[in-house]
Structure formats: C-alpha cells, structure tokens
C-alpha cells in the first residue's frame, strides 16, 4: 500500500469514528500529515508504514506543536523493523505515542482503549494499585502470600500496590489469581505523556527573514514559537487560546497558496485563525479560504492585537462576500 493510500485510509477511519479531519498536508517539510478533532480532543497525526522512520527532530516538533495547540501528537504506523506493531499496544518514539491502525480502530471506533505499552525490556501494563490492594485484602492474603503466588518479593508486590507497572506476564498472573481485571488503560489522549521521556532540547530559532514579522507579533502581545517542519512558520500564542494564530510568510507563489489552503484547513480543525504575510497581495486578494493575506507593510502598521484581529477578520469576510 502506498503511503498516500495509507493516509487516506487513516483519514477515512477517523471520519468514521466521528472526527472532523483536515486536508492532508501535501507540502514539505511536514512533521504531521493530518489534524483531527472530536469534541475537545484534537490529534496531530503522523502516518508511516514503518515507525522506525520517525526521527527525533520530528518527534520534538510534534510534541511542541501539541503543547502550543492543545493537541495530542500521535503516530499511526504498520510495523517496526520486520514485524507488525502489535494490536492493543502503545509504543513510543521520541516521546510520541505510536499505535497500529487496528489499535486506532479499537480505541476510536469501538471505544476499547489499549492496556499495554512497550518500554525498554518488554511490554508492560499499569496495575491499578488500589484495586489490587482491595482484592488482596478481601482474600485476607498477606503481601508474602501473594508474592509467593507470583514468584516475586514482598517488596515488589508492595510496589505494584503503590502503582508500579508490571510485565504483561505478571499482570496476567494477577488477573488469573483474583479473577478480575486489574490493569488500567493507557490514556493515549490525556495521559500518555506521563510515560514519555522529557524533552530537553532547545526550541528552533525563527527564520531571519521573519525578524520584522516576529517583532510586530511580539510587540502586540503574542508569544511567537517558530516551527521547522510545519506548513506554517510560527504559532503565535495569545493569553486566550482562541485568539492564537498560525502564521506563514513568503512571496505569494503557487506553493504559498497551497500552504495557505492547508493552514486554513488546519485552523478549522484546531479552531485557530491563520494568517499569511506576503510582500504583495497579487490582484488585491483578501484571503485564501480562511487564511487572511496581509502585506508586510500593513502588518508593520498594526498597533495591538485588536487591530490585527480586525484586519484579519475583515480580509476573510470580504473574500467570502465576493466569492
């Protein structure tokens, strides 16, 4: 299956699961392929045939974008090395959760979350320590009795009750002994970051060509975060997340128009406005879809965030009226 077909299948699956899905990102560089929203859950999805092609720089960017955009970065892949990703297992690559399409179907369509995650040394589950403690006490078993049943130390059993993870084999033993589920699901959307490594890398510097634009956005009150592998150049954060911006900048070429279209689609899904700064608005065009076009000279005249928002909204509204 081609990668394009795989992305199309993933997009269709997410739609079937009730997500609104963005257009496929068809420009390079790109750290993710799709954005999707269902209710308050927002995904930034990277689709790969082999998860080992997911590199550290892409992982760092996806995690930063997830933080800036209040979204979950997620890799969907078919295999690792020479074997398929196991169903029901969450893997991690450079701090980003990775699952197979079958696991995604179970999670998003069937509502069955994964219970197992891969970590150095094997496959593990999170034991619900309180449930385990109550089950042991209901049987009036001591820590030593349960430790003997499992073939581990009393200290290890105590750690399980305190929330330490367990191997899949030990978890199966526990559930067989007590004849009840003791494993906590892996919360890919909200809690998987607790299992991922900490990102200690430095964020990228903005393009020197964007100095004047970044200066204006910073002056009027935005925290400007440059990107390296996204279809937009920066995420400009406002105190109110609903007022943040995706921003791009270049001459208005065919590629710029494509980027503006993708930014508009992403903005619709993520619920964030997009703006593209150009040197000259060819033909006086107001916007590309919902991405406002603003000339660099106009941006430099902006005095505050309200001024910029009015300028952006006016461009989008006028383009819609003329369509």
C-alpha positions as CSV (number, residue, x, y, z in Angstrom):
1,X,0.0,0.0,0.0
2,X,1.3,3.4,-0.9
3,X,1.8,6.0,1.8
4,X,-0.8,8.3,0.2
5,X,-3.3,5.4,0.3
6,X,-2.4,4.7,3.9
7,X,-3.0,8.3,4.9
8,X,-6.3,8.2,3.0
9,X,-7.4,5.1,4.9
10,X,-6.5,6.6,8.3
11,X,-8.4,9.8,7.4
12,X,-11.5,7.7,6.5
13,X,-11.2,5.7,9.7
14,X,-11.0,8.9,11.8
15,X,-14.1,10.3,10.0
16,X,-16.0,7.1,10.7
17,X,-15.0,7.5,14.3
18,X,-16.7,10.9,14.4
19,X,-13.6,13.1,13.9
20,X,-13.6,16.1,11.7
21,X,-10.4,15.7,9.7
22,X,-8.2,18.3,8.0
23,X,-6.9,18.1,4.4
24,X,-3.8,16.0,4.0
25,X,-0.7,18.1,4.4
26,X,0.8,17.8,0.9
27,X,3.8,20.2,1.2
28,X,7.2,19.7,2.7
29,X,8.6,19.8,5.3
30,X,5.9,18.3,7.4
31,X,6.0,16.9,10.9
32,X,2.5,15.6,10.7
33,X,0.0,14.6,8.0
34,X,-3.4,15.3,9.4
35,X,-5.2,17.1,12.2
36,X,-8.4,15.7,13.6
37,X,-11.0,16.9,16.2
38,X,-13.7,15.1,18.1
39,X,-15.3,17.3,20.7
40,X,-12.4,18.7,22.7
41,X,-9.9,16.0,21.6
42,X,-7.5,17.2,18.9
43,X,-5.0,15.0,17.2
44,X,-1.9,15.8,15.2
45,X,-1.4,12.6,13.2
46,X,1.8,11.3,11.5
47,X,1.2,8.3,9.3
48,X,4.1,5.9,8.5
49,X,4.5,2.4,7.0
50,X,7.5,1.8,9.4
51,X,7.6,3.6,12.7
52,X,11.4,3.5,12.7
53,X,11.3,6.2,10.1
54,X,10.1,8.6,12.7
55,X,13.1,10.7,13.7
56,X,13.9,12.7,16.8
57,X,13.6,16.1,15.2
58,X,10.0,15.3,14.0
59,X,9.1,13.9,17.4
60,X,10.3,17.1,19.2
61,X,8.4,19.3,16.8
62,X,5.2,17.3,17.2
63,X,5.4,17.4,20.9
64,X,6.0,21.2,20.9
65,X,3.1,21.7,18.5
66,X,0.9,19.5,20.7
67,X,1.7,21.8,23.6
68,X,1.2,25.1,21.7
69,X,-2.1,23.9,20.1
70,X,-3.5,21.8,23.0
71,X,-3.4,18.7,20.8
72,X,-2.2,15.1,21.2
73,X,0.7,14.1,18.8
74,X,0.1,10.6,17.6
75,X,1.9,8.3,15.1
76,X,-0.1,5.6,13.3
77,X,2.2,3.0,11.7
78,X,2.1,-0.5,10.4
79,X,5.3,-2.1,11.5
80,X,8.6,-1.7,13.3
81,X,11.7,-3.4,11.8
82,X,10.5,-6.6,10.3
83,X,7.3,-7.2,12.4
84,X,3.9,-5.6,12.6
85,X,3.0,-3.3,15.5
86,X,1.1,-5.5,18.0
87,X,-2.6,-4.7,18.4
88,X,-3.6,-3.2,21.7
89,X,-0.1,-1.9,22.4
90,X,1.1,1.7,22.6
91,X,4.7,2.2,21.5
92,X,6.7,5.4,22.0
93,X,9.1,7.0,19.5
94,X,10.9,10.1,20.7
95,X,8.3,10.9,23.2
96,X,5.3,10.5,20.9
97,X,2.8,7.6,21.3
98,X,2.6,5.3,18.3
99,X,-0.1,2.7,17.6
100,X,-1.2,0.5,14.7
101,X,-4.3,1.3,12.6
102,X,-6.0,-1.7,14.2
103,X,-5.4,-0.3,17.7
104,X,-6.7,3.1,16.5
105,X,-9.9,1.4,15.3
106,X,-10.4,-0.3,18.6
107,X,-9.7,2.9,20.5
108,X,-11.6,5.5,18.4
109,X,-14.3,3.4,16.7
110,X,-15.0,0.6,19.2
111,X,-14.2,2.6,22.3
112,X,-11.7,0.0,23.6
113,X,-8.5,1.6,24.9
114,X,-5.2,-0.2,24.8
115,X,-3.9,-1.7,28.0
116,X,-0.3,-2.5,27.1
117,X,2.6,-0.2,26.3
118,X,6.1,-1.0,25.1
119,X,9.1,0.2,27.1
120,X,12.8,-0.9,27.3
121,X,12.8,-4.5,28.3
122,X,9.4,-5.6,27.0
123,X,5.7,-5.0,27.2
124,X,4.1,-3.6,30.4
125,X,0.7,-2.6,31.9
126,X,-0.2,-0.2,34.6
127,X,-1.7,-2.1,37.6
128,X,-4.5,-0.3,39.5
129,X,-2.8,-0.4,42.9
130,X,-6.0,0.3,44.9
131,X,-7.9,-2.4,43.2
132,X,-5.1,-4.9,43.7
133,X,-4.8,-3.9,47.4
134,X,-8.5,-4.3,47.9
135,X,-8.6,-7.7,46.1
136,X,-5.7,-9.0,48.2
137,X,-7.3,-7.9,51.5
138,X,-10.7,-9.3,50.5
139,X,-9.0,-12.7,50.4
140,X,-7.2,-11.9,53.6
141,X,-3.8,-12.6,51.9
142,X,-0.6,-11.1,53.2
143,X,1.9,-9.5,50.9
144,X,4.0,-12.5,51.4
145,X,1.2,-14.9,50.3
146,X,0.7,-13.0,47.1
147,X,4.4,-12.7,46.5
148,X,4.7,-16.5,46.8
149,X,1.9,-17.0,44.3
150,X,3.6,-14.7,41.8
151,X,7.2,-15.8,42.5
152,X,8.3,-12.3,43.4
153,X,9.4,-10.5,46.5
154,X,7.1,-8.9,49.1
155,X,8.7,-5.5,48.2
156,X,7.7,-6.0,44.5
157,X,4.1,-6.7,45.4
158,X,4.1,-3.6,47.6
159,X,5.4,-1.6,44.7
160,X,2.6,-2.9,42.5
161,X,0.1,-1.7,45.0
162,X,1.8,1.7,45.0
163,X,1.4,1.9,41.2
164,X,4.5,0.4,39.7
165,X,4.0,-1.1,36.3
166,X,4.1,-4.8,35.7
167,X,5.1,-7.0,32.8
168,X,2.3,-8.4,30.7
169,X,3.0,-11.9,32.2
170,X,2.7,-10.7,35.8
171,X,-0.4,-8.8,35.0
172,X,-2.0,-11.9,33.5
173,X,-1.0,-13.9,36.6
174,X,-2.6,-11.3,38.9
175,X,-5.8,-11.3,36.9
176,X,-5.9,-15.1,36.9
177,X,-5.3,-15.3,40.7
178,X,-8.1,-12.7,41.5
179,X,-10.3,-13.4,38.5
180,X,-10.9,-9.7,37.8
181,X,-9.4,-7.0,35.7
182,X,-6.6,-5.1,37.5
183,X,-5.0,-3.2,34.6
184,X,-5.5,0.5,33.9
185,X,-5.9,1.5,30.2
186,X,-3.2,3.6,28.6
187,X,-4.8,7.1,28.1
188,X,-3.3,8.0,24.8
189,X,-5.2,11.3,24.5
190,X,-4.5,12.7,28.0
191,X,-2.1,10.6,29.9
192,X,0.4,9.0,27.6
193,X,2.8,11.9,28.1
194,X,3.4,10.6,31.6
195,X,5.1,7.6,30.1
196,X,7.2,9.6,27.5
197,X,10.6,10.9,28.0
198,X,11.2,14.6,28.9
199,X,12.0,16.9,26.0
200,X,15.1,18.9,27.0
201,X,16.0,20.2,23.5
202,X,16.1,23.9,22.7
203,X,13.2,25.2,20.5
204,X,14.2,26.4,17.0
205,X,15.2,29.9,16.1
206,X,12.9,31.9,13.7
207,X,14.0,32.5,10.2
208,X,16.0,35.7,9.9
209,X,13.8,36.8,7.0
210,X,10.9,36.9,9.5
211,X,12.6,39.2,12.0
212,X,10.3,42.1,11.3
213,X,7.1,40.0,11.4
214,X,8.1,38.3,14.7
215,X,9.0,41.7,16.1
216,X,5.5,43.0,15.3
217,X,3.7,40.0,16.7
218,X,5.8,40.1,19.9
219,X,5.2,43.8,20.3
220,X,1.4,43.5,20.2
221,X,1.5,40.7,22.8
222,X,1.9,37.3,21.2
223,X,4.4,34.6,22.3
224,X,5.8,33.6,19.0
225,X,7.0,30.0,18.6
226,X,8.9,29.2,15.3
227,X,8.5,25.8,13.7
228,X,10.8,23.8,11.4
229,X,8.6,21.1,9.9
230,X,5.1,22.5,9.7
231,X,3.2,24.1,6.8
232,X,3.1,27.3,8.9
233,X,6.2,29.2,10.1
234,X,5.1,30.1,13.6
235,X,2.4,29.5,16.2
236,X,1.7,32.9,17.9
237,X,0.2,32.2,21.3
238,X,-2.3,34.6,22.9
239,X,-3.4,34.5,26.6
240,X,-6.7,33.4,25.2
241,X,-6.0,30.2,23.2
242,X,-8.9,31.0,20.9
243,X,-7.1,34.2,19.8
244,X,-3.8,32.5,18.9
245,X,-2.6,32.4,15.3
246,X,-0.9,30.2,12.7
247,X,1.3,32.4,10.7
248,X,3.1,32.0,7.4
249,X,5.3,34.3,5.3
250,X,6.7,34.3,1.8
251,X,6.1,35.7,-1.6
252,X,2.7,34.8,-2.9
253,X,3.6,31.9,-5.1
254,X,1.7,28.7,-6.0
255,X,3.4,26.9,-3.1
256,X,2.4,29.8,-0.8
257,X,-1.2,29.5,-1.9
258,X,-1.1,25.7,-1.2
259,X,0.3,26.4,2.3
260,X,-2.4,29.0,3.0
261,X,-5.1,26.5,2.0
262,X,-3.6,23.8,4.3
263,X,-3.3,26.4,7.1
264,X,-7.0,27.2,6.6
265,X,-8.0,23.6,6.8
266,X,-5.8,23.0,9.9
267,X,-7.2,26.2,11.5
268,X,-10.8,25.0,11.0
269,X,-10.0,21.7,12.8
270,X,-7.8,23.1,15.6
271,X,-10.1,26.2,15.9
272,X,-7.3,28.7,15.4
273,X,-7.1,31.6,12.9
274,X,-4.4,31.5,10.2
275,X,-2.7,34.5,8.5
276,X,-0.2,34.6,5.7
277,X,2.1,37.6,5.4
278,X,3.1,38.4,1.8
279,X,5.2,41.0,0.2
280,X,2.4,41.8,-2.2
281,X,-1.2,40.7,-2.4
282,X,-1.4,39.7,-6.0
283,X,-4.5,41.3,-7.5
284,X,-5.5,42.6,-4.1
285,X,-6.7,39.2,-2.9
286,X,-8.1,39.3,0.6
287,X,-7.6,35.6,1.7
288,X,-7.1,32.0,0.7
289,X,-10.1,30.2,2.1
290,X,-10.0,31.3,5.8
291,X,-6.3,32.3,5.8
292,X,-6.1,36.1,5.7
293,X,-3.5,37.6,3.4
294,X,-1.7,40.6,4.8
295,X,1.1,42.6,3.3
296,X,4.3,43.0,5.3
297,X,3.9,46.8,5.3
298,X,0.3,46.5,6.6
299,X,1.5,44.3,9.5
300,X,4.1,46.8,10.5
301,X,1.3,49.4,11.0
302,X,-0.6,47.2,13.4
303,X,-0.8,48.7,16.9
304,X,-2.3,46.0,19.0
305,X,-3.9,42.6,19.0
306,X,-7.4,44.0,18.4
307,X,-6.1,46.0,15.4
308,X,-4.6,42.8,14.0
309,X,-7.7,40.7,14.6
310,X,-10.0,43.3,12.9
311,X,-7.6,43.3,9.9
312,X,-7.6,39.6,9.6
313,X,-11.4,39.2,10.1
314,X,-12.1,41.9,7.6
315,X,-10.0,40.2,5.0
316,X,-11.7,36.8,5.5
317,X,-15.2,38.3,5.5
318,X,-14.7,40.4,2.3
319,X,-13.2,37.4,0.5
320,X,-16.3,35.3,1.5
321,X,-18.7,38.1,0.3
322,X,-17.0,38.3,-3.1
323,X,-16.9,34.5,-3.6
